[in-house]
């Protein structure tokens, strides 16, 4: 308030109050106009961030992508509290990792046995096996944008002393100072990571002292999904949808509160003002002849009869009813599912508006997304390096030969929606030479050699016990004819009769 407003208020208080109210409205209008102008300028130039210019090449690899504008604590809180965010995370983990991307190395049986034994005890903290670590790595990558897997050694581990220690984004020593250190990562002259710096304990713990530990880049797997050229940092899958999911949660909460208020029947007792000549002091005093010890009625109960005084009446509130929250939530959740990369049904569990064809089409597109994450990020960036660490450590201690040994990673199978139709299509493709048994088994998450050994062992065991099941081929008998064989035979007979009639007409 300036001196003019104070002078006007002193001379005419009512005019001063109107002047202050008008000034507040004017200030709000100017602020809204400024915000709108700023947003239009940012989006008109294609730049959502005021401190960012994507058209200028500064030479910094991080300038190839937008900076993080979502607080990590907000993402952690969202995944912990929002049911739709948790459902989306579970849908991705169930498909990308499932019960584990299984690795089957080549080479001798001793190597395979050593690998299987190490997979059960590879966790630095001794809690999870390799497949449990895969779930943790994928969860941190989706939630935080990146996760770090560090190669460690146990002095008392002997020939199997190799361990894998996991650091999430919150363990980066972001306060580490250095010429080429940024965000806890040290870079070389070419802009490639050379060392990673982490806190020994998590910030916020009672025994946290700020002490750091660093590892060379060769001993660290920086797992994140790269989307930009020169990208050195990952992006959370919730970065583009955190506001929408928060709006959905707030809208549902507001609708519940509004419904509770609407369900409350509030009554107001009205007593008309006194007429001219009546004593105004009687307003608010007990009614003459009324029981003074009786408490005023503050609620309604069934069967209650309340006597009103002359001129009194009761009115009830009529709170407004609101609708449309279901449509707004549906649109927001559709956008959120699209931003995360899953289907609406997977994010909400709502299957009321889908049929078989639409669900299958959406599932096929999601399967492609899952396969892309598995074979372009999880396996080449992380799991192949883990196998290289294991085999290289075995060579150093003299346990394995020095030659390189390949490994085959098999993701968990994707359950078929139509098992009979898919099985028939697989058989037809194999018969036509369009697909191999090995590829089909790999697509179902099975190793060909292991499955053949299991089938042979099962048949030998059944034959030893004198058991025969439907579908087994008994020695000396022909293969049972299938419906497809009968159809082909019938078609051949029809073609033969047609050719005989044609030859008879020609003769």
C-alpha positions as CSV (number, residue, x, y, z in Angstrom):
1,X,0.0,0.0,0.0
2,X,1.5,3.4,-1.0
3,X,0.9,6.8,0.6
4,X,-2.0,7.6,-1.7
5,X,-3.9,4.5,-0.7
6,X,-3.2,5.2,2.9
7,X,-4.4,8.8,2.5
8,X,-7.6,7.8,0.8
9,X,-8.3,5.2,3.5
10,X,-7.8,7.7,6.2
11,X,-10.2,10.2,4.6
12,X,-12.8,7.7,3.3
13,X,-12.3,4.1,4.7
14,X,-14.9,2.6,2.4
15,X,-13.2,4.0,-0.7
16,X,-9.8,2.9,0.6
17,X,-11.0,-0.7,0.9
18,X,-12.4,-0.7,-2.6
19,X,-9.1,0.7,-3.9
20,X,-7.1,-2.1,-2.2
21,X,-9.5,-4.7,-3.6
22,X,-9.1,-3.4,-7.1
23,X,-5.3,-3.3,-6.8
24,X,-5.2,-6.9,-5.7
25,X,-7.3,-8.0,-8.7
26,X,-5.1,-5.9,-11.0
27,X,-1.9,-7.6,-9.5
28,X,-3.3,-11.1,-10.1
29,X,-4.3,-10.2,-13.6
30,X,-0.8,-9.0,-14.4
31,X,0.8,-12.1,-12.9
32,X,-1.4,-14.4,-14.9
33,X,-0.6,-12.5,-18.1
34,X,3.1,-12.7,-17.4
35,X,2.9,-16.5,-16.8
36,X,1.0,-17.0,-20.0
37,X,3.4,-14.9,-22.0
38,X,6.4,-16.8,-20.6
39,X,4.8,-20.2,-21.4
40,X,4.0,-19.2,-25.0
41,X,7.5,-17.9,-25.6
42,X,9.1,-21.2,-24.2
43,X,6.8,-23.5,-26.3
44,X,7.0,-21.3,-29.3
45,X,10.7,-21.7,-29.4
46,X,10.5,-25.4,-28.9
47,X,12.1,-25.1,-25.4
48,X,10.3,-26.2,-22.4
49,X,13.1,-25.3,-20.0
50,X,14.0,-21.6,-19.5
51,X,17.7,-22.4,-19.0
52,X,18.0,-24.7,-22.0
53,X,18.6,-24.2,-25.7
54,X,18.5,-27.3,-27.8
55,X,19.6,-25.5,-30.9
56,X,23.1,-24.7,-29.6
57,X,25.8,-27.3,-29.6
58,X,27.9,-26.6,-26.5
59,X,30.0,-29.7,-26.7
60,X,28.6,-31.1,-23.4
61,X,27.1,-34.6,-23.9
62,X,24.4,-33.8,-21.4
63,X,23.1,-31.0,-23.7
64,X,21.8,-33.7,-26.0
65,X,18.8,-34.2,-23.7
66,X,16.7,-32.1,-21.4
67,X,17.7,-31.8,-17.8
68,X,15.9,-33.5,-15.0
69,X,13.0,-31.4,-13.8
70,X,11.4,-33.9,-11.4
71,X,12.8,-34.4,-7.9
72,X,13.8,-38.0,-7.2
73,X,12.1,-37.8,-3.8
74,X,8.8,-37.0,-5.6
75,X,9.2,-40.1,-7.8
76,X,10.0,-42.3,-4.8
77,X,6.9,-41.0,-3.0
78,X,4.8,-41.5,-6.1
79,X,5.8,-45.2,-6.5
80,X,5.4,-45.8,-2.8
81,X,1.9,-44.2,-2.4
82,X,0.2,-44.2,-5.8
83,X,-1.5,-47.5,-6.7
84,X,-1.5,-46.9,-10.4
85,X,2.3,-46.2,-10.3
86,X,2.9,-49.4,-8.4
87,X,0.7,-51.3,-10.9
88,X,2.7,-49.9,-13.8
89,X,6.0,-50.8,-12.2
90,X,4.8,-54.4,-11.6
91,X,3.6,-54.8,-15.1
92,X,7.0,-53.8,-16.5
93,X,8.9,-56.0,-14.1
94,X,6.7,-59.0,-14.8
95,X,7.3,-58.8,-18.5
96,X,10.9,-57.5,-18.7
97,X,12.4,-59.6,-16.0
98,X,9.8,-62.0,-14.7
99,X,11.5,-64.7,-12.7
100,X,14.8,-63.9,-14.4
101,X,16.6,-63.7,-17.7
102,X,18.3,-67.0,-17.7
103,X,21.8,-67.3,-19.0
104,X,23.1,-70.7,-20.3
105,X,26.8,-70.6,-21.2
106,X,28.5,-72.9,-23.6
107,X,31.5,-75.0,-22.9
108,X,31.9,-77.8,-20.4
109,X,29.6,-79.1,-17.8
110,X,32.0,-77.9,-15.1
111,X,31.7,-74.3,-16.4
112,X,27.9,-74.5,-16.4
113,X,27.8,-75.9,-12.9
114,X,30.1,-73.2,-11.6
115,X,28.0,-70.5,-13.3
116,X,24.8,-71.9,-11.7
117,X,26.5,-72.0,-8.3
118,X,27.8,-68.5,-8.6
119,X,24.3,-67.2,-9.7
120,X,23.0,-68.3,-6.3
121,X,25.6,-66.4,-4.3
122,X,26.6,-63.4,-6.4
123,X,25.0,-60.7,-4.3
124,X,27.5,-58.6,-2.3
125,X,25.0,-58.5,0.6
126,X,24.2,-62.2,0.5
127,X,20.5,-61.6,0.1
128,X,19.5,-62.2,-3.5
129,X,20.6,-64.4,-6.4
130,X,21.3,-63.1,-9.9
131,X,17.7,-63.2,-10.9
132,X,16.6,-61.3,-7.8
133,X,19.3,-58.7,-8.6
134,X,17.9,-58.4,-12.1
135,X,14.6,-57.4,-10.7
136,X,16.2,-54.8,-8.4
137,X,18.3,-53.4,-11.3
138,X,15.3,-53.1,-13.6
139,X,13.2,-51.5,-10.8
140,X,15.9,-48.9,-10.1
141,X,16.4,-48.2,-13.8
142,X,12.7,-47.6,-14.4
143,X,12.1,-45.6,-11.2
144,X,15.3,-43.6,-10.9
145,X,16.5,-43.6,-14.5
146,X,19.8,-45.4,-13.8
147,X,21.4,-47.9,-11.5
148,X,25.0,-48.9,-10.9
149,X,26.4,-52.5,-10.6
150,X,29.9,-52.6,-9.2
151,X,32.3,-55.5,-9.4
152,X,33.7,-56.4,-5.9
153,X,35.8,-59.2,-4.5
154,X,35.6,-61.0,-1.1
155,X,38.9,-61.9,0.4
156,X,37.6,-65.1,1.9
157,X,35.5,-66.0,-1.2
158,X,38.2,-68.1,-2.8
159,X,37.6,-69.1,-6.4
160,X,34.0,-67.8,-6.2
161,X,34.9,-64.5,-4.5
162,X,33.4,-62.3,-7.2
163,X,30.4,-60.3,-6.0
164,X,28.0,-57.7,-7.4
165,X,27.2,-54.6,-5.4
166,X,24.3,-52.4,-6.3
167,X,24.2,-48.6,-5.9
168,X,21.2,-46.6,-6.7
169,X,21.0,-43.0,-7.8
170,X,20.8,-41.7,-4.3
171,X,24.3,-43.1,-3.5
172,X,26.1,-40.9,-6.0
173,X,28.6,-38.5,-4.4
174,X,27.1,-35.4,-6.0
175,X,29.0,-33.1,-3.7
176,X,32.4,-34.5,-4.9
177,X,34.5,-31.6,-6.3
178,X,36.9,-32.0,-9.1
179,X,38.0,-30.6,-12.5
180,X,36.1,-33.3,-14.5
181,X,33.6,-34.5,-11.9
182,X,30.0,-33.8,-12.4
183,X,27.2,-35.4,-10.3
184,X,29.6,-38.0,-8.8
185,X,30.9,-39.2,-12.2
186,X,34.5,-38.3,-13.3
187,X,35.0,-37.9,-17.1
188,X,38.2,-38.1,-19.2
189,X,39.2,-35.7,-21.9
190,X,36.9,-37.3,-24.5
191,X,33.8,-37.0,-22.3
192,X,33.7,-40.7,-21.3
193,X,33.2,-41.8,-17.7
194,X,36.5,-42.8,-16.1
195,X,35.6,-43.2,-12.4
196,X,32.4,-43.3,-10.3
197,X,32.2,-41.8,-6.8
198,X,29.7,-43.1,-4.3
199,X,29.0,-42.4,-0.6
200,X,30.0,-45.2,1.8
201,X,26.7,-44.8,3.6
202,X,23.4,-43.4,2.5
203,X,22.9,-39.7,3.2
204,X,20.5,-39.2,6.0
205,X,21.7,-42.2,8.0
206,X,22.8,-41.5,11.6
207,X,26.3,-42.7,11.0
208,X,26.7,-40.9,7.7
209,X,30.0,-39.0,7.6
210,X,30.2,-37.9,3.9
211,X,33.0,-40.4,3.2
212,X,33.2,-41.5,-0.4
213,X,34.6,-44.4,-2.3
214,X,35.4,-44.5,-6.0
215,X,35.7,-47.3,-8.6
216,X,37.1,-47.3,-12.1
217,X,34.6,-47.3,-15.0
218,X,35.8,-50.7,-16.0
219,X,34.4,-52.1,-12.8
220,X,31.0,-50.3,-12.9
221,X,28.0,-51.0,-15.1
222,X,26.0,-47.7,-15.5
223,X,22.6,-49.2,-16.5
224,X,20.2,-46.8,-18.1
225,X,18.1,-46.7,-21.3
226,X,19.7,-44.3,-23.7
227,X,17.4,-42.1,-25.8
228,X,19.8,-39.3,-27.0
229,X,23.2,-39.2,-28.7
230,X,25.9,-38.7,-26.1
231,X,23.5,-39.3,-23.2
232,X,25.2,-39.9,-19.9
233,X,22.2,-40.0,-17.6
234,X,19.0,-42.0,-17.5
235,X,15.4,-40.7,-17.3
236,X,12.7,-42.1,-15.0
237,X,9.7,-43.6,-16.7
238,X,7.5,-41.4,-14.5
239,X,9.2,-38.2,-15.5
240,X,6.5,-37.3,-18.1
241,X,3.5,-38.6,-16.1
242,X,4.1,-37.7,-12.5
243,X,1.9,-34.6,-12.6
244,X,-0.9,-36.5,-14.3
245,X,-0.9,-39.3,-11.8
246,X,-0.8,-36.8,-9.0
247,X,-3.8,-35.0,-10.5
248,X,-5.7,-38.3,-10.7
249,X,-5.0,-39.0,-7.1
250,X,-6.0,-35.5,-5.9
251,X,-9.1,-35.5,-8.1
252,X,-10.3,-38.9,-6.7
253,X,-9.6,-37.6,-3.1
254,X,-11.5,-34.4,-3.8
255,X,-14.4,-36.3,-5.3
256,X,-14.6,-38.6,-2.2
257,X,-14.6,-35.6,0.1
258,X,-17.3,-34.0,-1.9
259,X,-19.4,-37.1,-1.9
260,X,-19.1,-37.3,1.9
261,X,-20.2,-33.7,2.2
262,X,-23.1,-34.3,-0.1
263,X,-24.2,-37.3,1.9
264,X,-24.5,-35.1,5.0
265,X,-27.9,-33.5,5.5
266,X,-27.3,-30.2,7.3
267,X,-30.3,-28.3,8.7
268,X,-30.5,-24.7,9.6
269,X,-33.1,-23.3,12.1
270,X,-34.3,-19.9,11.1
271,X,-36.0,-17.4,13.4
272,X,-37.4,-14.3,11.7
273,X,-36.1,-10.9,12.9
274,X,-38.2,-9.0,15.4
275,X,-40.9,-6.7,14.1
276,X,-41.0,-3.0,14.7
277,X,-41.5,-2.2,18.4
278,X,-40.2,-5.6,19.6
279,X,-37.3,-5.8,21.9
280,X,-34.2,-6.8,20.0
281,X,-32.5,-8.0,23.2
282,X,-34.8,-11.1,23.2
283,X,-33.0,-12.5,20.1
284,X,-30.8,-15.4,21.1
285,X,-32.4,-15.8,24.6
286,X,-34.2,-19.0,25.7
287,X,-37.8,-19.2,24.6
288,X,-40.2,-18.5,27.4
289,X,-41.6,-21.7,28.9
290,X,-38.9,-23.9,27.3
291,X,-36.9,-26.4,29.3
292,X,-33.6,-24.6,30.1
293,X,-31.8,-27.8,31.0
294,X,-32.6,-29.3,27.6
295,X,-29.7,-29.3,25.1
296,X,-30.4,-27.8,21.7
297,X,-31.1,-30.3,18.9
298,X,-27.9,-30.8,16.9
299,X,-28.7,-34.0,14.9
300,X,-31.6,-35.9,13.5
301,X,-32.5,-39.4,14.6
302,X,-35.2,-41.7,13.2
303,X,-38.6,-41.1,14.7
304,X,-37.7,-37.8,16.2
305,X,-40.4,-35.2,16.6
306,X,-39.2,-31.7,17.3
307,X,-41.6,-28.8,18.2
308,X,-40.7,-25.4,16.8
309,X,-41.6,-22.1,18.2
310,X,-43.8,-19.6,16.5
311,X,-42.2,-18.3,13.3
312,X,-39.3,-20.7,13.3
313,X,-38.6,-22.9,10.3
314,X,-35.9,-25.3,9.2
315,X,-34.1,-25.3,5.9
316,X,-31.7,-27.9,4.6
317,X,-28.5,-27.4,2.6
318,X,-28.4,-28.6,-1.0
319,X,-24.7,-29.1,-1.9
320,X,-24.0,-29.2,-5.6
321,X,-23.3,-32.6,-7.2
322,X,-20.3,-33.0,-9.4
323,X,-19.7,-35.5,-12.0
324,X,-17.2,-36.4,-14.8
325,X,-14.4,-37.5,-12.6
326,X,-14.5,-41.0,-14.2
327,X,-14.0,-39.5,-17.7
328,X,-11.2,-37.2,-16.6
329,X,-9.4,-40.0,-14.7
330,X,-9.8,-42.3,-17.7
331,X,-8.1,-39.8,-20.0
332,X,-5.4,-39.0,-17.5
333,X,-4.6,-42.7,-17.0
334,X,-4.6,-43.3,-20.7
335,X,-2.0,-40.6,-21.2
336,X,0.0,-41.9,-18.2
337,X,0.0,-45.5,-19.6
338,X,1.2,-44.2,-22.9
339,X,3.9,-42.2,-21.3
340,X,5.2,-45.1,-19.3
341,X,4.9,-47.5,-22.3
342,X,2.3,-50.0,-21.1
343,X,-1.4,-50.5,-21.9
344,X,-4.3,-48.9,-20.0
345,X,-5.5,-52.3,-18.9
346,X,-2.1,-53.2,-17.5
347,X,-1.9,-50.0,-15.5
348,X,-5.5,-50.1,-14.1
349,X,-6.5,-53.7,-14.3
350,X,-9.7,-52.6,-15.9
351,X,-10.7,-55.1,-18.6
352,X,-14.4,-54.1,-18.9
353,X,-14.1,-52.3,-22.2
354,X,-11.9,-54.7,-24.2
355,X,-12.4,-57.8,-26.2
356,X,-10.1,-60.5,-27.3
357,X,-8.9,-58.8,-30.5
358,X,-8.2,-55.4,-28.9
359,X,-6.5,-56.9,-25.9
360,X,-4.3,-59.1,-28.1
361,X,-3.4,-56.2,-30.4
362,X,-2.4,-54.1,-27.4
363,X,-0.4,-56.9,-25.9
364,X,1.5,-57.5,-29.1
365,X,2.7,-53.9,-29.2
366,X,3.7,-54.1,-25.5
367,X,5.6,-57.3,-26.2
368,X,7.7,-55.5,-28.8
369,X,8.5,-52.8,-26.2
370,X,9.5,-55.4,-23.7
371,X,11.7,-57.2,-26.2
372,X,13.4,-54.0,-27.1
373,X,14.3,-53.3,-23.5
374,X,15.5,-56.8,-22.9
375,X,17.7,-57.3,-26.0
376,X,18.9,-53.7,-26.5
377,X,19.5,-52.6,-22.9
378,X,19.3,-55.3,-20.2
379,X,21.3,-58.0,-22.0
380,X,24.0,-56.1,-23.9
381,X,24.6,-53.3,-21.3
382,X,24.4,-55.3,-18.1
383,X,24.1,-59.1,-18.3
384,X,26.8,-59.6,-21.0
385,X,29.3,-57.6,-18.9
386,X,28.3,-59.6,-15.8
387,X,29.2,-62.8,-17.7
388,X,32.4,-61.3,-18.9
389,X,33.4,-60.5,-15.3
390,X,32.6,-64.0,-14.1
391,X,34.5,-65.8,-16.9
392,X,37.4,-63.4,-16.7
393,X,37.7,-63.9,-12.9
394,X,37.6,-67.6,-13.4
395,X,40.4,-67.4,-16.0
396,X,42.5,-65.3,-13.6
397,X,42.3,-67.8,-10.8
398,X,43.0,-70.7,-13.2
399,X,39.6,-72.2,-12.9
400,X,38.5,-71.8,-16.6
401,X,40.4,-71.9,-19.9
402,X,41.5,-68.6,-21.4
403,X,39.4,-69.0,-24.5
404,X,36.2,-67.0,-24.7
405,X,32.9,-68.9,-24.1
406,X,29.6,-67.6,-25.5
407,X,26.5,-67.4,-23.4
408,X,22.8,-67.4,-24.4
409,X,20.4,-65.3,-22.5
410,X,16.8,-66.4,-22.5
411,X,14.1,-64.1,-21.1
412,X,11.1,-65.6,-19.4
413,X,8.3,-66.8,-21.7
414,X,5.4,-64.6,-22.6
415,X,2.2,-66.5,-21.8
416,X,0.0,-67.1,-24.8
417,X,-3.5,-65.8,-24.8
418,X,-4.6,-68.5,-27.3
419,X,-2.4,-71.5,-26.6
420,X,-4.2,-73.8,-29.1
421,X,-4.1,-71.3,-32.0
422,X,-0.5,-70.3,-31.3
423,X,0.6,-74.0,-31.0
424,X,-1.0,-74.9,-34.3
425,X,0.6,-71.8,-36.0
426,X,4.0,-72.8,-34.6
427,X,3.6,-76.4,-36.0
428,X,2.6,-75.1,-39.4
429,X,5.5,-72.7,-39.6
430,X,8.0,-75.5,-38.7
431,X,6.5,-77.8,-41.3
432,X,6.7,-75.1,-43.9
433,X,10.3,-74.3,-43.0
434,X,9.5,-70.8,-41.9
435,X,10.6,-71.2,-38.3
436,X,13.0,-73.4,-36.3
437,X,12.3,-75.3,-33.1
438,X,15.2,-73.6,-31.5
439,X,13.8,-70.1,-32.1
440,X,10.3,-71.2,-30.9
441,X,11.8,-72.6,-27.7
442,X,13.8,-69.5,-27.1
443,X,10.7,-67.4,-27.5
444,X,9.0,-69.4,-24.9
445,X,11.9,-69.0,-22.5
446,X,13.3,-72.6,-22.8
447,X,16.8,-73.8,-23.6
448,X,16.8,-76.4,-26.4
449,X,19.4,-78.7,-25.0
450,X,17.9,-78.6,-21.5
451,X,14.4,-79.3,-22.8
452,X,15.5,-82.2,-25.0
453,X,17.3,-83.7,-22.1
454,X,14.2,-83.4,-19.9
455,X,11.9,-84.9,-22.5
456,X,14.3,-87.8,-23.1
457,X,14.7,-88.4,-19.4
458,X,10.9,-88.4,-18.9
459,X,10.3,-90.8,-21.7
460,X,13.0,-93.2,-20.5
461,X,11.6,-93.1,-17.0
462,X,8.0,-93.7,-18.3
463,X,9.2,-96.6,-20.5
464,X,11.1,-98.1,-17.5
465,X,7.9,-98.0,-15.5
466,X,5.8,-99.4,-18.3
467,X,3.7,-96.3,-18.7
468,X,2.3,-94.9,-22.0
469,X,0.6,-91.6,-22.3
470,X,-1.6,-90.2,-25.1
471,X,0.5,-88.8,-27.8
472,X,3.5,-91.1,-27.2
473,X,4.8,-93.0,-30.3
474,X,5.1,-96.7,-29.6
475,X,7.9,-98.5,-31.5
476,X,6.5,-100.5,-34.4
477,X,3.4,-98.3,-34.8
478,X,2.9,-95.5,-37.2
479,X,2.4,-91.9,-36.1
480,X,-1.2,-91.1,-35.3
481,X,-2.9,-89.1,-38.0
482,X,-3.9,-85.6,-37.0
483,X,-6.9,-83.6,-38.3
484,X,-4.5,-81.7,-40.6
485,X,-3.2,-85.0,-42.1
486,X,-6.8,-86.2,-42.7
487,X,-7.7,-82.9,-44.4
488,X,-4.6,-83.1,-46.6
489,X,-5.5,-86.7,-47.6
490,X,-9.1,-85.8,-48.4
491,X,-7.9,-82.9,-50.5
492,X,-5.5,-85.2,-52.4
493,X,-8.3,-87.6,-53.1
494,X,-10.5,-84.8,-54.5
495,X,-7.7,-83.6,-56.7
496,X,-7.2,-87.2,-58.0
497,X,-10.8,-87.7,-58.9
498,X,-10.9,-84.3,-60.7
499,X,-7.9,-85.3,-62.8
500,X,-9.4,-88.6,-63.7
501,X,-12.6,-86.9,-64.9
502,X,-10.6,-84.5,-66.9
503,X,-8.7,-87.2,-68.7
504,X,-11.9,-89.1,-69.4
505,X,-13.5,-86.1,-71.1
506,X,-10.4,-85.5,-73.2
507,X,-10.4,-89.2,-74.4
